[in-house]
Structures are given as structure tokens and as C-alpha cells.
Amino acid sequence: MTLLLALAVILSACGPAATQAPVAATEAPAATDAPAPATEAPAAETRGVLKYNAGLDYGGKENLDFTDPARFYPLIALLFDRLTEPTGNTMAPAPSLAESWEANDKGDVWTFHLRKDVKFHDGKPLTSADVAYSVNHWKSGEKSVLASTFGAVDTVETPDDYTVVFKLTAPNFEFPQLTMDYRARIVQKDAFPGVLTSGIGSGPFKLEKLDVQGVTNVVANDDYWGGKPGLAGIEIYTIADVQASLQALQSGQIDFGQVTLAESKLFDGNADYVVTQIPSGNWSGFVMRTDIEPFNKAALRQAMRMVVDRQAMMDLVLGGAGTISCDTAVMPGDPYQLADCPDGGQDIEGAKAKLAEAGYPNGFEIDLYTSDMVAEWNQMAEIYQQQASLAGIKVNLVTAPAAGFYTDTWMVKPFVMTNWNERSAVQALNEIYRGGSWNETYWNVPDFDALLDKGASDPNADARKQAYMDAQQMLHEEGGAIIPFFVNVIRVRKACVNNIPDMGLMYMVWTGITKDADCK
């Protein structure tokens, strides 16, 4: 995860969810289907420098290793490219560093064909050797957040400088979706550890100064294969405190940021700012560790979910600016979303019965860890505390520091707040609930894993879809996450900043964004 902008909250693509992945032997969409970069940029003297806040999610441990849980993603997105990108506002893979790809009939061998006009910031051309090195880096190390995703890559072969062949350990007809993972970045062969300070990639911006606890500067890469950026540069501020971030936006210190519906009212009538609201699959929720007491009891986890009045919580926290969830991370509109998603209505008597089944007939007490780092967390926690009390569940709220929350509290304490950006069903179900570094509920169910395997490997599209829906049904009934709703993204930008795509940092196309040089 990465937190973004004035609320240090996670952003992602905000349009329709993933379209169905290609089956069997396929070719990439035409290059015109890819997010259109700017091909003409204003003269350098007319280009402004964009300023925004990236938060301080990992307490100063942020770095440029995109496989590290503490990766400094806002900067990584500017410096390094991926093999594939989402098509517009969807999750369908489109060309990026790879201009086309195809699979064999079994779906266990994928051949990617690279662009031949890509150069790194130091002028060296991109070759298949760079891709092979990068993929092996994704797979390596216990800390790699990509290890579980790309562990299924058995070997990476490079028959020539512009062809990469992935041989998988099992068929996977969703593989092109995986290569557009927002952390699956490409670097030069043997780049590590030097790239951690040089930032040399093939992306639209080049590193000028790295200061993860202050202000980081990048400048336009005017030789970018996707066209000259519309900005002369970008300044990334790291302001962890939510109120300080909001004040920085109001004072003009930063140029755009995400806010709550209530905070957006502060900019009403101000011609210097533009407010936009975009439905998304971003969500905040409550995480129970299923591997330890007391949440290793399925009945107790069910009780914790049944006390929630999702509509009331969404109305109070978001002013209704969201969509009710069914306790899985697959957003409405995704073709693999659970077809009969329950409405999540509150059931206090049912929760009491589940408490008794779990061995707590007289109620239950638990600490819930929250933080100021995401605007809605504390209010959600307070509402949950009130709703849970109706079933005899006493929730004690513990506020942890924003700096270092993801290293010291998240995935450490039994019951914590969490926040995720939207992902395709394939990525979300595998990354959030299966193995790897970010299985925050410590969910470990072989039958669930088997469903995900079927969802990837079955050549029949309908069978794959049903497998993913069955996996979500299992999570709704027994999982360790409470996901009340998906959040609409509300963004404020200065009026002199233009062409910010209706998507979040994870999938942002930066080359087309512009800012007037005299913008204050």
C-alpha cells in the first residue's frame, strides 16, 4: 500500500474495474489503447513544477526498492516503468515497455515483445536482460511484496534483446494483469543497490534530490519514450499529519490532494481551486488476525462483522459518497465480483448468538488500533465502537502514531484499521488474502488457495469467474476483514494545474499533467 496526498490515503485507478483477462493465445491491445501520454509539451520556460504530499507511511524508512514493504512509491512511479499499464480507467493490460505479448495454448508460457526505443536516464537502451534481472529481483528475498505473485515464474528466458519468455510453474491466463502491478517496475541489469540512490530508470522523470523526510525533487525526462512531460519537475513533500497536509493544501504549499467530503467544502466558492469526486474501489476497514487468539474463532469474526450498520457508517463518515461492500476487496463493477453480494445489514441478535457460539455469552472486549494518518479512520473506529456495544462487544480505541504505523502496528496487533487502493479481483484476492508480505488477516486456508489456482489456470472463462466468486463467498462467511464500503475519491487541485487523470497514484499517467509556470 501507499498513502497519497493531503490525507496520506491510498489512491488507485478510479474508473471501472478490471475487464476479463485474455484467455489462451492473445495479443496485446493496439498501442492506441494505452493511456495516451503527452506527445507535445509546452516550452520548458512555460512548464511549472507540481507540488504534492506523499505522507510518511513508514516513518522515514521509505526507499526506492519497489519490492520492499517500505518502498517510496510516489517517487518510484515517476522514475520507473512497467511492462504493461491499465487501459484508460480499466484494469485491462495495455502496452508500456512491452508492446505486445501472447501465450501458448496451455497458458504456462508467455512471450513479451519489448519496445525498441526505450532508454534509461543514463542513455543506455532497455533490453530483455534488464527485464530478466528485474523479474528475478521481484521474486527474490523474504521482504519482497512481489515474491508470492511472481513466484509462479519458473524461468525467464531472453532469446534476443527485445524478447522475454516467461515459463510458469502452472498455467495462468491472468498473467498480463500481474505484470501491470504498480510495484512491478523495470530497472537496469545489476541496478541494485546503486539504484537506491541514483534512481536511474526509464520513467518520465529523473531524480534530482532524494529526501524521504523532507522534499524530494525530480526533473522532466525530455527524452522519455512516451513523450516529453508537461511538467518541468515535481516536488514531493512528506507531511504525515492529516491536518498539516490539509493546511498545506489550503495555503498553496502543495498543488493537489485528497480530502474528505466535509473538507472539500472549505474550497467552495474559491475560483483558485477545483474539486472533483470519482467513484473508486479504495477502502478503509478493520482487520482481525485469524492466526491468533481471539480471532482464530470463525464465529467471533462473524459476530464482529454482523454488528456493523454499513449504510449508517458510510453516511456518517462519507456523507454517502461511497458504495456498500460485502467484506471482500473486489469492488462493484469488477466482472469477478461476487454476484450475490450480501447487503451487509446490521444483525445484533445474530451477532450475540455468534458470540455465544465462540464462547463469549456475556460479551467480549478488544482493543482496536487506529491512527490519524487516514482521515476517516478515527470516525469509523468511533462508530464501530458504538455499533458493537449493542451486542455486548466493548471496543477500546487505541491511537497509534501515524509515522511508522505500517511497521509497528499494522500486521502486528490483533485488531487494527487498514486502508487499500482498488485492485483487480485477481490481484486483490491473491495479494491481500494469500501468502506474501501483505496477508494482513493471516488468512491461510488451502481450499481458498485452490479456488484462486482454478481462477488462474482454468481455460474456461466462466469457470475462472465462478472460482473467484466462490473465494469471495468464503471470505464473506469466514474471513478476517470488515470492509464496510468503498470510498469515492474527492480531490482538490489548484485551477492552474490541469490534465490530472481520473485515477490514483498507482496507475497515474504523469506525462500529460501540466501546471502554469507562474502558478502560485
HELIX and SHEET records of a PDB file:
HELIX    1   1 LEU A    5  LEU A    7  5                                   3    
HELIX    2   2 ALA A   31  ASP A   33  5                                   3    
HELIX    3   3 ALA A   44  THR A   46  5                                   3    
HELIX    4   4 TYR A   73  LEU A   79  1                                   7    
HELIX    5   5 SER A  128  LYS A  139  1                                  12    
HELIX    6   6 ALA A  147  PHE A  150  1                                   4    
HELIX    7   7 PHE A  175  LEU A  178  1                                   4    
HELIX    8   8 VAL A  195  SER A  198  1                                   4    
HELIX    9   9 VAL A  242  SER A  251  1                                  10    
HELIX   10  10 LEU A  261  SER A  264  1                                   4    
HELIX   11  11 LYS A  265  PHE A  267  5                                   3    
HELIX   12  12 ALA A  298  MET A  306  1                                   9    
HELIX   13  13 ARG A  310  LEU A  318  1                                   9    
HELIX   14  14 ILE A  348  GLU A  357  1                                  10    
HELIX   15  15 TRP A  377  SER A  389  1                                  13    
HELIX   16  16 PHE A  405  ASP A  408  1                                   4    
HELIX   17  17 ALA A  425  TYR A  433  1                                   9    
HELIX   18  18 PRO A  446  SER A  457  1                                  12    
HELIX   19  19 ALA A  461  GLU A  478  1                                  18    
HELIX   20  20 LEU A  505  TYR A  507  5                                   3    
SHEET    1   A 4 VAL A  49  ASN A  53  0                                        
SHEET    2   A 4 GLY A 233  TYR A 237  1                                        
SHEET    3   A 4 VAL A 215  ALA A 220 -1                                        
SHEET    4   A 4 PHE A 205  LYS A 209 -1                                        
SHEET    1   B 2 THR A  84  PRO A  86  0                                        
SHEET    2   B 2 PRO A  93  PRO A  95 -1                                        
SHEET    1   C 4 ALA A  98  ALA A 103  0                                        
SHEET    2   C 4 VAL A 109  LEU A 114 -1                                        
SHEET    3   C 4 THR A 163  LEU A 168 -1                                        
SHEET    4   C 4 VAL A 153  ASP A 160 -1                                        
SHEET    1   D 4 PHE A 256  GLN A 258  0                                        
SHEET    2   D 4 ALA A 481  LYS A 494 -1                                        
SHEET    3   D 4 TYR A 273  MET A 288 -1                                        
SHEET    4   D 4 PHE A 415  TRP A 420 -1                                        
SHEET    1   E 3 PHE A 256  GLN A 258  0                                        
SHEET    2   E 3 ALA A 481  LYS A 494 -1                                        
SHEET    3   E 3 GLY A 322  ILE A 324 -1                                        
SHEET    1   F 2 PHE A 364  SER A 371  0                                        
SHEET    2   F 2 ILE A 393  ALA A 400  1                                        
SHEET    1   G 2 VAL A 497  ASN A 498  0                                        
SHEET    2   G 2 THR A 514  LYS A 515 -1                                        
END                                                                             
